[in-house]
């Protein structure tokens, strides 16, 4: 039983034992597992692993296949997207041969979604990004049955927004916006991706001055973060809410409070890139 992997994942997500065990088991049960190796019931163990986004076989001693090792690396790259450490994500993605994932469709979709997002967010090749998203939309998830379809819609929307094509970008973001509240989120990886979708939709509408829509999405994202004890996106959400408020009412007390919250969460999560962005914005706006 690889208990250390379990503990490392809990700490990586910023969850206390109390937060992780909430609604699943007592904190004492979790503590006995982590500290003394006392294994809880299989049902409890599965629920805990699902909350952490871990597969059961990743901790019970089943040997990792090459595909599983690659998935672990991609999970790290996906986390890096949240904290905007794009260089490390690129290093991971460029080390992966997608042929190694041919027998795992979900892993292959994760690869193409991450590669597409990196090209969009880190000023890469937008034509490559369109190819990556279309692999998912036209081939790997043609019936739109997974969250990767919605991630790809957002990715395509961001591509066309960068190209200044408002009609096409609005088409893709509208497809997401119309269905976002019906998506199921039942494990940590889906929560991250769900918040990712909400955040980039909100960012799109913020940039187009549709602040009513943007702020509704951002406030919904805060609710999802709070309910699922996820803190890594919350700083970016509060920072965007502050910027939107500033656009309407200037740099008032509400803006300062929101930016202070963003900075606190950035420092809590050691998100150096977000700390730098917040401080630069504050300085430029003479707050």
N, C-alpha and C positions, 0 to 999 in steps of 0.2 A: 504494500500500500504506500503510494507516494504522497504522504501527507504534506511534505514541504511544498510541492507544486500547488496544492490546494491553498496553503497558507500564503504563499507568494502571490497567488492570483487575488485572494481577498485583499491583501495589502495594496496591490497594484491598483485595485478599483477604489481604494480609499474607504473600504467598509470595515466597521468595527465588528466584533463577534456578535454584539447585540443587534446591530443592523442586519447582518447576514442571517441570523437565526430567526428574526422577527416573522411570525406567522408560520414557521416551519417546525421549530423545535425550541427547547429552552436554551438559553445561553450556556448553562451548565453542560448540557449535552454536547454542544459544539466545542466548549473548552476541553472537555474530556477527550474528544476526538483529536483536537489539535495538539494538546499538551501531553496526553497519556496514551494516545493511540487506540482509545476505546471506540470501536467502530459502531456508529448508530445503525438503525434499521436501514435496509436497502432503499425503502421509500424515502426516508429522510435524506439519505446520502444523495439520491438522484435529484431531489428538490434543491438541495444545497448546491450541487454541481450545476444545475440548470441556471440558478440565480447568478452563478459566477461565470456562466458561459463555458464551462468545462464539460468535456465528454466523460462519461463514467470510466471508460477504459484508459483515460489519460492519468488516472490516479490509482487504479486497482492493480496495476502491474502488467497489463497487456503490452507487449513490445510494440513500439511505434513503427509504422511502415514509413517509407520515404514520403508518401503523401501526407501523413500525419505530421511529420517534422516540418514540411513545407507550410502546412496550415498554421502551425504554431508561429512560424516566422511571419506569415501574412497577418495573423492577429496582432502581432507587435507593430507591423506596418500600419494597420488600421487604427490602432491606438495613437500612433504618431500623427496621423491625420488630425485627430482631435486637438492635439497640443501643437500642431503646426510644425512638427519636426520633419519637414519634407525630405531633407537630404538622406536621413536614415531610412525613410520609407523607400526612397528610390534605390538605395543600396540593396535592400531586401528584395524588392520586385525585380531588379535587374539580375539578381542571382538565381531567379526561378525560371525553370524551363516548363512552360505550360503543358508540354507533352507528358510530364510526370503526373499531371492532374487529370489526364484523359478519362480515367475511370471514376472520377469524383466530380459530378456536375456542379455541386454547390461550391466546391473548392475552386473550380475553374471560373465560375461566375464571380467569386470573391476576387480572384486574380484580375479579371478584366475590369471589374468595378473599381478596384484600387488603382490600377494602372491608368484608367480613364480619368479618375479624379485627380491624380497627381499631375497629369498633363494639363488639366484645366486650372488647378489651384496654384501650380508652381510654374506657370507660364511655359508649359511644354508645347508639344505638337497637337493642335486641336483636331487635325485630320486623323491622327492616331486615336485620339479620344473618341471621336465619332465611330471609328471602326470598333473600338473596344466595347462601347455601349451597344452597338448594333449586334455584336456577337451574342450579347445577352438577349436583346429584344427580338431579334429575328431568328435565333437558333436555339440558344440554351434554355430560354424561358419564353418561348413564342406564345404561350397561352397566358402569360402574365400571372403565374401562380405563386411567385415568391417575392420577397421584399427587394430582390435585386432588380426587378423590373422598375419599381418606383425609384430606386437609387439611380438607375440608368435614365429614367425620365428627367430627374433633377440634373444629372450630368449633361444630358443633351440640352436642357434649358440653359445651363450655365455656358455651354459652348456657344450657342446662338446669341446669348446676351453679350458675351465677349466680342462677338462679331458685329454687334449692333443690329441684329435682325430681330426686332421686337415681335413681329408676327409669329415667327417660329419659336422663339423663347417662351412667349406667352402660351403657345399651344402646349408645350411640354409641361410647363409649370401648372397650367390649368388641369392637366390630366392627373397630376399628383394632388393638387389642392382639392379636387372634387372627391377624392377617394381616401384621403389621409386618415380620416377618423375611423375608417372601417378596418384598418390594418391591425392584425393581432400582434401583441408583443408579449412573449412568454419566456424569454430568456435574456441574459445580459447583452449578448451580441445583437439581438434584435432591438433592444432598447437603445443601444448606441446608434444603430442605423436609423431607427425611427426618429431619434432626436436630430441626427444628421440631416434627415430629409426635412424636418420642420424648420431647422435653423437656416438651411440654404434657400428654402422657399421664402422665409421671412426676410433674408438678406436681399433676395431678388426684388421683393415688393418694397423694401426700404429704399433701394437704389432707384426705384421708379416713383418714389414719393407717395406710394399708396400706403401711408403709415397706419391707417386703420386696420388694414389686412395684416400688415407686417407685425404690428404690436399684438394683435389677437393671437397670431401664431407664436410669437415669442413668449407671451404669458402662458399659453398652453404648454410650451416646452418647459417652462419653469415648473409647472404643475407635474409634468411627467418626471422630471428630474427629482423633485421632492418625493413623489410617491414611490420611486424606485431607488432612492438613495444613490443617485448618480450625480457626481459633482464636477466632472471634468469639462462638460460643455457649459455649465452654468455661468462661468465668468464671461464667456463670449456672448451669451444671451443677455446678461445684464449690461454689458458694454454697448451692445447694439440698441437696447432699450434706451440707454442714456443718450446715445447719438441721435436717435429718433426724437426724443423729447427736446433735445437741444435745437433741432431743426425747426420745431414748432414754437417753442417758448423761450429759447435762449438758454444760457447756462445758469439755470436756477438751482434751488436747493434740491429738487428732485433729481436733477442730473448729477449733482455731486454725490447724493446718496447712492444712486445706482452705480456710478463709477467706483465709489468706495467699496461697494459689495463685489463688483467685478475684480477689483484689485485684491481684496481679501481672499476670494476663492482662487485666484491665480497664484497667489503666494502659498496658499494651503496645498495646492496641487503641484507646486514647483514648476508652473508653466511659464518658463522664462520668456518665450516669444510673446505671449499675451501680456505679461507684465510690461515688456518693452513697448508694445503697441499702445497700451493704456496710458503709460506715462508720457509717450510722445503726443498722444491726442490731448491729454490734459494740459501739457505745456503749450501746445499750439493754440489751444482755446483759452489760455491764460486763466485757468481755474485755480 
